[in-house]
Amino acid sequence: MAPGGSSYQDIGDSLNAYADYGIAPKNAESKSSPFRKSTAVNIIGGNHGTRANTAVHELLECPVCMNLMYPPIHQCPNGHTLCLKCKSKVHVCPICRHELGNIRCLALEKIAESLELPCRNQSFGCQDIFTYHSRLRHEQNCRFRPYNCPYAGSECTVTGDIQSLVAHLKDDHKVDMHDGCTFNHRYVKSNPQDVENATWMLTVFNCFGHQFCLHFEAFNVGVAPVYMAFLRFMGDDDDAKKFSYSLEVGGFGRKLLWQGVPRSIRDSHKTVRDSLDGLLIQRSMALFFSGGDRKELKLKVAGRIWREPL
């Protein structure tokens, strides 16, 4: 099984505060954050307004995690600010090391509430501008937000747009890439009794100008060992619903057929698998289809993807 890949986005050097206080940055924005150069609000006008707006954005960056701070914003007795999440992890100011109290920076909170900001997914194509609070709500469901790597065989943390993820799957996970909307795959396992965490190599199909991920694995539903095949769409759910697919497995005059709609990779692999939204094959039936002495899995899964009419 191919090892997981490494992230595409380089995060800027962490502040000394990380080493001093043992805080690991989560979802940290890099030092080259677009908010440092944003011109969404011109406080004064012209270049002076741009510089003033940049300065305000820098004031709103937490000095520990580098994320933009949302109210409540806290400060130490000397006026150094930090976000609520980081405050809950430290007891002294990361700047002056004065003991923290429970002081709110109301002036900075007022300034924050008056700002209009670009979406953090601006580099991925989102051009909308939001007030401070509505921006946070928007980003949780922004259709331009990065996708998680769809590879199921490792704890891969890579995120990105579809194009970068396709390259990542090919280069780092060594995933098989195929062109075409029909396929015929054979899955083999010498010991079909072993169903715990048995995940076959992911296969990606380029079809109708989009990418589809074919998953196949063995696991238990309760105490019953089963095999399952399902398809995920590399894109958002609205686009996924424009397509349908079928999966078929059989032998010796018997056949199982599944028809469904591919799930977006916004839904995790585990979410789709646990919902049983795919072709489900009991192990006894899978071994029957495999023929021979029923001691080895040799299962052939055929499939087709098509676009639904508008």
PyMOL commands that set and color helices and strands:
alter all, ss='L'
color gray80, all
select helices_A, chain A and resi 16-21+34-36+46-59+84-87+106-114+122-124+132-139+162-171+237-240+269-274+283-290
alter helices_A, ss='H'
color red, helices_A
select strands_A, chain A and resi 74-75+81-82+103-104+116-118+129-131+147-148+159-160+176-179+182-189+198-199+203-207+210-221+224-233+243-251+254-260+263-264+279-282+297-307
alter strands_A, ss='S'
color yellow, strands_A
deselect
rebuild
show_as cartoon
